[in-house]
């Protein structure tokens, strides 16, 4: 019963946010954020939904700044909530997990808002945020895998979603390390979070079908996106290598030894001389 209540409460909150943002659109137009412009949108997650999420977090970000709560504190708190949500999923409390995961996922966006608003954004903070994101997804999908351990088909889909999630992030990180441009692709971090959280929210109300559908969508599109990104990265690096081939080191002949062995004839004469003496 508690899971049904949590799911209904979360859906009611979502409806309230949608209505509030609709009023904002009518009165003042769209809300624009540089972060959304940089991230872009995809067919799987529209730009307006992302703007609505950032817009709804503005009052919370201002409250955190007023209370002196730093971005790293928010990031670590999100990680703690993710661990609790994973435990709830492992025991089948999907509604409870949905509420906790929603708060943790919003915290993942909130820490960046606070960091940029207070001017404390740093490379070290981005590393911490990226690491927590990986642990967040890993624990979330691991909790689902534990719950579906006796349902082999669903378990396989959950593991495929876990693999695809990590490979999308790996392809992005590898491209950045190689200073190469790759397609933005689908099923980035925000998209995966939305689809998976919608799936677990609907489980108490509609059974496991929404969860399986969400996992399947994440598994399919994330793996396809990762493969496309890695293929594009490989092509870019091959073209770069062809345009500027590495200089080959000259092959040096071995220098003759200073104390080279005497010719065979000299050795024979030496032996004859020694024998004669």
Secondary structure, DSSP 8 states (H G I E B T S, - for coil): -HHHHHHHHHHHHHHHHHHHHHHHHHHH-----HHHHHH--BTTB-HHHHHHHHHHHHHHHHHHHHHT--HHHHHHHHHHHHHHHHHHHHTT-HHHHHHHHHHHHHHHHHHHHHHHHHT---HHHHHHHHHHHHHHHHHHHHHHHHHTTT-HHHHHHHHHHHHHHHHHHHHHHHHHHTT------S--HHHHHHHHHHHHHHHHHH-SHHHHHHHHHHHHHHHHHHHHHHHHHHHHHHHHHHHS-------------TT----HHHHHHHHHHHHH-
